[in-house]
Amino acid sequence: MQKRILIVDDEPAIREMVAFALRKGDFEPAHAADAREAQSAIADRVPDLILLDWMLPGTSGLELARRWRREELTREVPIIMLTARGEENDRVGGLEAGVDDYVVKPFSARELLARIRAVMRRSREDDEDGSIHVGGLRIDGAAHRVFAGEEPVSIGPTEYRLLHFFMTHPERVYSRSQLLDHVWGGSVYVEERTVDVHIRRLRKTLEPVRLDGMVQTVRGAGYRFSAAM
């Protein structure tokens, strides 16, 4: 079955251009012009990935990303933000909202498909990862879920990958560039500051279960995961 990709953009010309590129890339496109249509499309069938425009009428793309990361149905669906904003703070804002990657307009079909395949490849790799238990944290690889003791932990897809890597490599210090290579993949261009954003989000995810101290900053070197808080 073809992978279904939901395009959420209020400009019909952009939706048609992206849909054409997706069909050429052997993906099945679905369309939505705003938050209401997007919710309806998701209710009809949960997409394998969402292409989300930053600027939408009514509810913004950032607000939608935050909402979808809170909802069970869409929590693990990868999101790529389509944006005309190239400033670093805007990109960081999207990452903090739960976006997995971003493509700045104008973009080529080739770049878009490369980004989509890279994000989906990382998601498939997650599905194949096994279970692991470190300290008070446990990952059920088959169910793709995280637990603190017996309490489920709500976590986004990028934070899941980051946590899984940390838990399978505890007590070792990794620089930002090493984490980018291991978690994001060396063929994907992502700025080093992206690591800091997702480290903050991972700590915030673990804070309610009082395990955020397991993710430690090693000044001048990078980050370490340790059960000894």
TIGUNU-806274 format. One record per residue: residue in one letter; y, z, x of N, C-alpha, C in turn. Coordinates in steps of 0.02 Angstrom, whole numbers, plus 50000, padded with zeros to 5 digits. Layout:
<sites>
   rest    n_py    n_pz    n_px   ca_py   ca_pz   ca_px    c_py    c_pz    c_px
      A       Y       Z       X       Y       Z       X       Y       Z       X
...
</sites>
This chain:
<sites>
   rest    n_py    n_pz    n_px   ca_py   ca_pz   ca_px    c_py    c_pz    c_px
      M   49940   50000   50042   50000   50000   50000   50063   50000   50044
      Q   50112   49959   50025   50174   49957   50062   50211   50023   50057
      K   50245   50041   50112   50287   50100   50111   50349   50087   50069
      R   50365   50134   50025   50422   50126   49980   50483   50160   50010
      I   50538   50124   50014   50600   50150   50042   50655   50146   49990
      L   50685   50203   49976   50739   50207   49927   50806   50196   49961
      I   50844   50146   49937   50911   50132   49962   50961   50163   49914
      V   51000   50210   49937   51051   50242   49895   51120   50223   49922
      D   51151   50174   49890   51216   50149   49912   51251   50119   49852
      D   51316   50133   49844   51352   50109   49785   51378   50038   49791
      E   51367   50006   49850   51389   49937   49859   51329   49890   49849
      P   51331   49849   49795   51274   49804   49782   51258   49757   49839
      A   51310   49733   49874   51298   49686   49930   51259   49720   49986
      I   51275   49783   50000   51238   49821   50052   51166   49831   50030
      R   51157   49851   49967   51088   49862   49943   51046   49799   49948
      E   51076   49741   49930   51038   49679   49932   51023   49659   50004
      M   51071   49669   50048   51060   49651   50119   51005   49695   50149
      V   51007   49760   50135   50957   49806   50161   50889   49791   50130
      A   50888   49778   50065   50824   49762   50031   50792   49700   50060
      F   50833   49650   50075   50806   49588   50105   50774   49603   50173
      A   50808   49644   50214   50781   49663   50279   50717   49703   50271
      L   50714   49747   50222   50654   49788   50212   50595   49745   50191
      R   50607   49697   50147   50552   49653   50126   50526   49612   50185
      K   50572   49590   50228   50551   49553   50288   50510   49597   50335
      G   50525   49663   50333   50489   49711   50375   50426   49738   50342
      D   50407   49708   50285   50346   49728   50248   50352   49798   50217
      F   50413   49816   50195   50424   49877   50157   50440   49859   50085
      E   50430   49906   50040   50448   49896   49970   50514   49932   49955
      P   50568   49896   49941   50632   49929   49928   50639   49952   49856
      A   50674   50007   49847   50695   50030   49781   50770   50044   49785
      H   50805   50036   49729   50878   50038   49730   50906   50097   49690
      A   50963   50123   49712   51001   50173   49674   51074   50169   49696
      A   51119   50171   49647   51191   50164   49662   51226   50232   49666
      D   51193   50284   49642   51224   50350   49644   51170   50404   49639
      A   51192   50467   49635   51144   50523   49635   51098   50522   49575
      R   51126   50505   49516   51086   50504   49455   51030   50452   49460
      E   51048   50392   49482   50997   50340   49488   50946   50358   49542
      A   50969   50391   49595   50923   50411   49649   50872   50462   49623
      Q   50895   50510   49585   50850   50561   49557   50799   50528   49511
      S   50822   50479   49472   50777   50444   49426   50724   50405   49465
      A   50744   50372   49519   50697   50334   49560   50645   50379   49593
      I   50668   50438   49615   50622   50485   49647   50573   50513   49596
      A   50597   50526   49536   50552   50551   49483   50499   50500   49466
      D   50517   50436   49470   50470   50382   49455   50416   50378   49509
      R   50437   50382   49572   50390   50383   49629   50427   50408   49690
      V   50399   50459   49721   50431   50487   49782   50427   50435   49838
      P   50484   50417   49867   50482   50366   49920   50454   50394   49985
      D   50436   50348   50029   50412   50368   50096   50470   50381   50143
      L   50529   50355   50126   50589   50366   50166   50650   50349   50123
      I   50706   50382   50136   50767   50370   50099   50822   50347   50147
      L   50854   50291   50129   50914   50267   50164   50973   50289   50121
      L   51014   50333   50146   51065   50366   50105   51135   50353   50132
      D   51178   50324   50089   51247   50312   50109   51286   50377   50110
      W   51330   50383   50160   51371   50444   50167   51418   50452   50108
      M   51453   50397   50091   51504   50399   50039   51476   50372   49974
      L   51468   50415   49925   51443   50395   49859   51491   50421   49806
      P   51494   50388   49748   51536   50414   49694   51506   50478   49665
      G   51549   50526   49650   51524   50589   49623   51496   50633   49677
      T   51430   50638   49681   51397   50679   49732   51391   50640   49797
      S   51415   50669   49852   51413   50634   49916   51343   50632   49944
      G   51334   50587   49994   51269   50583   50027   51249   50648   50061
      L   51299   50683   50091   51285   50747   50123   51259   50798   50073
      E   51291   50801   50015   51270   50849   49963   51199   50832   49939
      L   51186   50767   49931   51119   50746   49910   51066   50766   49962
      A   51082   50754   50026   51034   50771   50079   51018   50846   50077
      R   51070   50887   50070   51059   50959   50067   51015   50978   50007
      R   51029   50947   49949   50990   50961   49889   50917   50942   49898
      W   50906   50882   49926   50837   50858   49934   50798   50900   49984
      R   50832   50928   50033   50798   50970   50081   50778   51038   50050
      R   50811   51057   49996   50794   51120   49962   50738   51110   49911
      E   50728   51049   49886   50681   51037   49832   50611   51021   49859
      E   50562   51049   49827   50492   51042   49849   50471   50969   49853
      L   50492   50929   49803   50469   50860   49797   50493   50817   49856
      T   50552   50831   49881   50583   50787   49931   50593   50820   49999
      R   50570   50882   50006   50584   50920   50067   50561   50885   50130
      E   50505   50850   50127   50477   50820   50187   50487   50744   50190
      V   50526   50717   50144   50540   50645   50146   50593   50631   50199
      P   50579   50588   50248   50629   50573   50300   50691   50541   50269
      I   50750   50558   50295   50813   50531   50272   50851   50501   50331
      I   50872   50438   50323   50917   50406   50371   50983   50395   50337
      M   51037   50419   50367   51103   50412   50338   51135   50346   50360
      L   51162   50310   50311   51201   50249   50324   51274   50269   50320
      T   51311   50260   50374   51379   50284   50374   51425   50240   50415
      A   51487   50235   50392   51538   50199   50430   51574   50247   50478
      R   51556   50310   50475   51589   50360   50516   51554   50366   50584
      G   51590   50354   50637   51560   50356   50703   51575   50419   50742
      E   51619   50463   50715   51638   50522   50752   51580   50570   50760
      E   51578   50605   50816   51522   50650   50831   51515   50705   50779
      N   51572   50735   50757   51567   50789   50709   51536   50767   50644
      D   51549   50705   50623   51519   50680   50561   51443   50672   50570
      R   51423   50647   50628   51351   50638   50640   51316   50706   50642
      V   51347   50754   50675   51318   50821   50678   51314   50851   50608
      G   51366   50840   50567   51365   50864   50498   51306   50837   50459
      G   51291   50773   50470   51234   50743   50436   51168   50774   50459
      L   51161   50785   50524   51101   50816   50551   51092   50887   50524
      E   51147   50923   50519   51143   50992   50494   51125   50993   50420
      A   51141   50939   50384   51124   50935   50313   51050   50919   50302
      G   51015   50901   50355   50944   50887   50349   50925   50815   50361
      V   50973   50774   50383   50959   50704   50396   50920   50697   50461
      D   50872   50650   50462   50829   50641   50521   50860   50593   50572
      D   50900   50546   50548   50931   50498   50593   50990   50467   50555
      Y   51030   50427   50590   51086   50395   50558   51095   50325   50588
      V   51123   50280   50548   51139   50213   50571   51212   50200   50551
      V   51253   50183   50600   51324   50173   50588   51337   50100   50567
      K   51372   50090   50511   51391   50023   50488   51447   49997   50533
      P   51448   49930   50546   51397   49881   50525   51336   49885   50572
      F   51278   49873   50545   51217   49876   50584   51177   49812   50573
      S   51134   49796   50620   51091   49737   50613   51026   49757   50578
      A   50994   49708   50548   50929   49720   50516   50878   49744   50567
      R   50882   49716   50627   50835   49734   50680   50842   49808   50699
      E   50906   49831   50706   50917   49901   50722   50892   49947   50667
      L   50907   49928   50604   50887   49969   50547   50811   49976   50544
      L   50775   49921   50551   50702   49923   50548   50674   49964   50606
      A   50705   49959   50665   50682   49998   50722   50690   50073   50708
      R   50747   50092   50680   50758   50163   50663   50708   50187   50611
      I   50697   50146   50560   50650   50165   50507   50580   50175   50536
      R   50558   50128   50576   50490   50133   50604   50483   50193   50651
      A   50536   50208   50689   50534   50265   50734   50528   50330   50695
      V   50568   50337   50642   50565   50398   50602   50498   50405   50566
      M   50472   50350   50539   50409   50353   50503   50351   50365   50552
      R   50357   50339   50613   50305   50351   50663   50301   50425   50680
      R   50359   50456   50687   50360   50528   50702   50330   50568   50644
      S   50343   50546   50582   50316   50581   50524   50240   50575   50522
      R   50214   50515   50538   50141   50506   50538   50108   50549   50592
      E   50142   50554   50649   50114   50596   50703   50109   50668   50680
      D   50157   50691   50641   50154   50759   50616   50091   50770   50574
      D   50076   50720   50531   50019   50727   50486   49953   50736   50524
      E   49951   50711   50586   49889   50713   50624   49885   50776   50667
      D   49938   50815   50669   49937   50876   50710   49894   50929   50678
      G   49862   50970   50721   49818   51022   50696   49855   51086   50679
      S   49816   51135   50660   49844   51200   50642   49850   51244   50705
      I   49896   51291   50702   49907   51335   50759   49937   51400   50735
      H   49922   51455   50771   49946   51521   50752   49974   51554   50815
      V   50038   51572   50813   50070   51606   50869   50111   51664   50841
      G   50096   51725   50865   50132   51783   50840   50126   51789   50765
      G   50181   51796   50731   50180   51802   50658   50185   51735   50622
      L   50186   51680   50659   50194   51614   50628   50129   51575   50629
      R   50118   51537   50575   50058   51496   50571   50076   51428   50541
      I   50051   51375   50572   50059   51308   50545   49991   51284   50519
      D   49990   51264   50455   49931   51233   50425   49942   51158   50431
      G   49911   51127   50482   49923   51056   50495   49900   51011   50439
      A   49843   51028   50407   49817   50986   50353   49863   50986   50293
      A   49891   51045   50278   49936   51051   50220   50009   51037   50239
      H   50022   51031   50305   50090   51018   50329   50138   51074   50306
      R   50115   51136   50314   50155   51193   50291   50158   51246   50346
      V   50211   51287   50342   50222   51341   50390   50221   51407   50352
      F   50190   51458   50383   50185   51524   50352   50206   51578   50402
      A   50241   51628   50376   50255   51689   50414   50211   51742   50383
      G   50156   51759   50416   50105   51800   50384   50074   51758   50329
      E   50080   51782   50266   50056   51744   50209   50114   51713   50169
      E   50175   51723   50194   50234   51699   50158   50251   51628   50180
      P   50254   51580   50133   50272   51511   50152   50344   51507   50176
      V   50357   51464   50224   50423   51454   50252   50446   51384   50235
      S   50503   51378   50203   50532   51313   50186   50563   51282   50248
      I   50540   51222   50267   50562   51192   50330   50568   51117   50323
      G   50618   51088   50355   50628   51016   50355   50582   50981   50404
      P   50576   50915   50399   50528   50878   50441   50544   50880   50515
      T   50608   50876   50534   50624   50879   50606   50612   50948   50634
      E   50630   50999   50595   50618   51068   50618   50543   51082   50622
      Y   50504   51051   50578   50431   51059   50580   50404   51031   50646
      R   50426   50971   50665   50404   50941   50728   50424   50984   50787
      L   50486   51008   50786   50511   51049   50840   50472   51114   50845
      L   50459   51146   50788   50421   51208   50789   50350   51197   50812
      H   50319   51143   50789   50250   51129   50810   50246   51119   50886
      F   50295   51083   50914   50294   51074   50986   50303   51141   51022
      F   50350   51181   50999   50361   51247   51029   50298   51290   51025
      M   50266   51291   50967   50207   51334   50958   50148   51311   50999
      T   50144   51246   51014   50089   51221   51056   50107   51225   51130
      H   50169   51244   51146   50190   51251   51216   50232   51315   51223
      P   50203   51373   51206   50243   51435   51208   50256   51459   51279
      E   50308   51500   51284   50326   51534   51347   50348   51487   51403
      R   50362   51424   51386   50386   51378   51436   50457   51356   51418
      V   50498   51347   51468   50568   51326   51457   50572   51250   51459
      Y   50605   51222   51408   50615   51150   51404   50690   51135   51400
      S   50712   51086   51439   50781   51064   51435   50791   51023   51372
      R   50854   51009   51356   50868   50967   51297   50837   50898   51305
      S   50843   50869   51364   50816   50801   51374   50739   50801   51368
      Q   50707   50854   51391   50634   50858   51384   50614   50865   51311
      L   50651   50905   51273   50636   50911   51202   50647   50846   51165
      L   50699   50809   51184   50711   50743   51154   50651   50697   51167
      D   50627   50697   51228   50570   50654   51245   50507   50673   51206
      H   50493   50738   51203   50431   50762   51172   50433   50761   51095
      V   50490   50778   51066   50493   50787   50993   50520   50724   50959
      W   50570   50692   50988   50599   50633   50957   50568   50569   50984
      G   50544   50570   51046   50515   50510   51076   50564   50477   51123
      G   50542   50457   51181   50585   50430   51232   50616   50363   51213
      S   50586   50326   51164   50612   50260   51146   50668   50264   51094
      V   50683   50324   51069   50734   50332   51017   50797   50361   51049
      Y   50855   50329   51035   50917   50354   51063   50945   50409   51019
      V   50945   50469   51044   50974   50527   51009   51012   50567   51061
      E   51072   50590   51043   51112   50629   51089   51083   50698   51100
      E   51095   50725   51160   51068   50791   51176   51093   50846   51130
      R   51155   50838   51104   51182   50888   51059   51141   50894   50994
      T   51105   50840   50978   51060   50841   50920   51010   50899   50926
      V   50986   50911   50986   50937   50965   50997   50968   51032   50977
      D   51030   51044   50997   51063   51108   50980   51070   51116   50904
      V   51086   51061   50870   51092   51063   50797   51026   51085   50765
      H   50971   51055   50786   50906   51070   50755   50879   51138   50778
      I   50897   51160   50837   50879   51228   50858   50913   51278   50811
      R   50978   51267   50796   51013   51312   50750   50980   51311   50681
      R   50962   51252   50659   50930   51247   50593   50861   51280   50592
      L   50824   51274   50647   50758   51306   50651   50766   51382   50650
      R   50814   51408   50687   50827   51480   50686   50847   51504   50616
      K   50890   51464   50583   50911   51482   50515   50851   51482   50467
      T   50804   51436   50478   50744   51432   50437   50701   51495   50446
      L   50697   51519   50509   50654   51576   50525   50689   51643   50513
      E   50755   51641   50503   50794   51704   50496   50772   51746   50436
      P   50759   51717   50377   50738   51759   50320   50674   51797   50331
      V   50630   51771   50375   50567   51807   50390   50572   51844   50456
      R   50633   51850   50482   50648   51889   50542   50609   51868   50604
      L   50600   51802   50609   50564   51776   50668   50608   51726   50707
      D   50673   51725   50691   50718   51679   50725   50724   51694   50800
      G   50710   51757   50820   50713   51776   50890   50659   51744   50933
      M   50609   51712   50901   50557   51679   50939   50583   51616   50974
      V   50637   51588   50948   50669   51530   50979   50725   51555   51023
      Q   50715   51552   51088   50760   51585   51135   50799   51535   51177
      T   50862   51551   51189   50903   51511   51233   50897   51538   51305
      V   50883   51494   51351   50881   51512   51422   50943   51482   51454
      R   50991   51522   51469   51057   51499   51492   51051   51453   51553
      G   51081   51395   51546   51082   51347   51601   51018   51306   51609
      A   50967   51320   51566   50903   51286   51575   50880   51250   51511
      G   50887   51282   51453   50864   51252   51391   50840   51303   51341
      Y   50780   51291   51314   50754   51334   51261   50681   51351   51274
      R   50661   51410   51249   50592   51434   51256   50570   51463   51189
      F   50505   51455   51174   50476   51486   51115   50430   51542   51138
      S   50441   51603   51112   50403   51660   51135   50387   51707   51077
      A   50325   51731   51075   50306   51781   51025   50333   51849   51043
      A   50354   51859   51106   50381   51922   51128   50457   51921   51118
      M   50479   51943   51061   50550   51941   51044   50586   52000   51075
</sites>
